[in-house]
Amino acid sequence: MKRQQSGFTLIELIMVIVVLGILAAFALPRFANFGGDARLAALQGALGAAKSAVAIAHSQALITPPDANSEITLEGEKIKMTGTYPAANANGLTKAAQLSTADFDITPSAAADGTGTYTVAAKGKAACAFTYSVTAVASGVQAAPTWNAAGLTAANCN
């Protein structure tokens, strides 16, 4: 009598495992590089949030000028201003854009008046960063803040 075979033989099972192992070895480097892409996307999102926050704070400062402490209130939060733009420090842009030092390496300006350059970088990747620079009001005129996002590249974030 001839028995009908059911299932796989041990050799067939081993061959399938070997083929899957080879495929995984080629696919792993492609999927292992998502960390850099995630850092880049997070910084691009933070840049968008910061630009939006600056525009909203600037609009509010034009409608209701900053108080004697150079602050405006947005959503119940006091935002330190330099002229009509958020200051380049923890009480200015950090609060306005709701950026967190738990998520990013943030280097605020050391100037007491909030002028200077504010840098937001990916944790542990200083080159993967953008900067916000604000100047003081001179003769009643304030230049718009400048942004530098040249560091937001795949090469810098990997």
C-alpha positions as CSV (number, residue, x, y, z in Angstrom):
1,M,0.0,0.0,0.0
2,K,1.2,3.5,-0.8
3,R,0.9,6.1,1.9
4,Q,0.0,9.6,1.0
5,Q,2.4,12.2,2.2
6,S,1.0,15.1,4.2
7,G,3.0,18.3,5.1
8,F,6.6,19.2,4.3
9,T,9.7,17.0,4.6
10,L,12.5,18.2,6.8
11,I,14.6,19.0,3.8
12,E,11.9,21.2,2.3
13,L,11.5,23.0,5.6
14,I,15.2,23.7,5.9
15,M,15.4,25.0,2.3
16,V,12.6,27.4,2.9
17,I,14.3,28.7,6.1
18,V,17.6,29.1,4.2
19,V,16.0,31.0,1.4
20,L,14.1,33.3,3.9
21,G,17.4,33.9,5.7
22,I,19.2,34.9,2.5
23,L,16.3,37.3,1.5
24,A,16.4,38.8,5.0
25,A,20.1,39.4,4.8
26,F,19.6,41.5,1.6
27,A,16.5,43.3,2.9
28,L,17.9,44.2,6.4
29,P,20.2,47.0,5.3
30,R,17.4,48.7,3.4
31,F,15.1,48.7,6.5
32,A,17.8,49.4,9.1
33,N,18.4,52.9,7.7
34,F,15.0,54.3,8.8
35,G,16.5,56.0,11.9
36,G,18.0,58.8,9.8
37,D,14.8,59.3,7.8
38,A,12.8,59.5,11.1
39,R,15.2,62.1,12.5
40,L,15.0,64.2,9.3
41,A,11.2,64.0,9.3
42,A,11.0,65.0,13.0
43,L,13.2,68.0,12.4
44,Q,11.3,69.0,9.3
45,G,8.1,68.8,11.4
46,A,9.7,70.9,14.2
47,L,10.8,73.5,11.6
48,G,7.3,73.7,10.2
49,A,5.8,74.0,13.8
50,A,8.4,76.7,14.6
51,K,7.7,78.8,11.5
52,S,4.0,78.6,12.1
53,A,4.4,79.5,15.8
54,V,6.5,82.5,14.8
55,A,3.9,83.7,12.3
56,I,1.1,83.3,14.8
57,A,3.0,85.1,17.6
58,H,4.0,87.9,15.2
59,S,0.4,88.3,14.1
60,Q,-0.7,88.5,17.7
61,A,2.1,91.0,18.6
62,L,0.9,93.2,15.7
63,I,-2.7,93.1,17.0
64,T,-1.9,93.4,20.7
65,P,1.6,94.8,21.3
66,P,3.8,93.0,23.9
67,D,3.3,94.1,27.5
68,A,5.9,95.9,29.6
69,N,7.8,92.6,30.1
70,S,8.0,92.1,26.3
71,E,5.5,89.2,26.5
72,I,2.3,88.2,24.7
73,T,-0.1,85.6,25.7
74,L,-1.0,82.7,23.4
75,E,-3.3,79.9,24.6
76,G,-2.7,80.9,28.2
77,E,1.1,80.8,27.7
78,K,3.4,83.8,28.1
79,I,5.7,84.1,25.1
80,K,8.8,86.3,25.4
81,M,9.1,88.6,22.4
82,T,12.0,90.5,20.8
83,G,10.1,93.3,19.1
84,T,7.2,91.6,17.4
85,Y,8.9,88.1,17.0
86,P,9.4,85.4,19.6
87,A,12.7,85.6,21.4
88,A,15.4,83.1,20.5
89,N,15.3,81.5,23.9
90,A,13.4,79.1,26.1
91,N,10.7,81.6,27.0
92,G,10.3,82.6,23.4
93,L,10.5,80.1,20.5
94,T,10.6,77.1,22.8
95,K,7.2,78.0,24.3
96,A,5.6,79.3,21.2
97,A,6.4,76.2,19.1
98,Q,6.1,73.9,22.1
99,L,9.5,72.3,21.4
100,S,10.8,69.9,24.0
101,T,14.4,69.2,25.1
102,A,13.2,65.6,25.6
103,D,12.8,65.4,21.8
104,F,15.6,67.7,20.5
105,D,18.9,69.2,21.4
106,I,18.0,72.9,21.8
107,T,20.6,75.6,22.0
108,P,18.9,79.0,22.8
109,S,20.5,82.4,22.4
110,A,22.5,83.5,25.5
111,A,21.5,87.2,24.9
112,A,19.3,88.6,27.7
113,D,17.1,90.4,25.2
114,G,16.3,87.3,23.2
115,T,18.3,88.3,20.1
116,G,20.7,85.9,18.5
117,T,20.5,82.4,17.1
118,Y,18.4,79.5,18.4
119,T,19.4,76.0,17.2
120,V,17.3,72.9,17.2
121,A,19.1,69.6,16.4
122,A,18.3,65.9,16.5
123,K,19.4,64.2,19.7
124,G,23.0,63.2,19.3
125,K,23.2,64.5,15.7
126,A,24.4,68.2,15.9
127,A,24.7,68.5,12.1
128,C,21.0,67.6,11.6
129,A,19.7,71.0,12.7
130,F,18.0,74.2,11.8
131,T,18.5,77.7,13.2
132,Y,16.3,80.7,13.9
133,S,17.9,84.1,14.2
134,V,16.2,87.3,15.4
135,T,17.6,90.8,15.6
136,A,16.8,93.7,17.9
137,V,14.6,96.6,16.9
138,A,16.7,99.4,15.5
139,S,15.3,102.8,14.9
140,G,11.8,101.4,15.2
141,V,12.3,98.8,12.5
142,Q,12.8,95.1,13.0
143,A,13.9,92.8,10.3
144,A,12.0,89.5,9.9
145,P,13.8,86.6,11.6
146,T,16.0,84.3,9.4
147,W,15.9,80.6,9.1
148,N,18.7,78.2,8.1
149,A,17.6,74.6,7.4
150,A,20.7,73.7,5.3
151,G,21.5,71.0,7.9
152,L,18.3,69.1,7.3
153,T,19.7,66.6,4.8
154,A,19.6,62.8,4.8
155,A,23.4,62.7,5.0
156,N,23.5,64.9,8.2
157,C,20.6,63.0,9.9
158,N,22.0,59.5,9.3
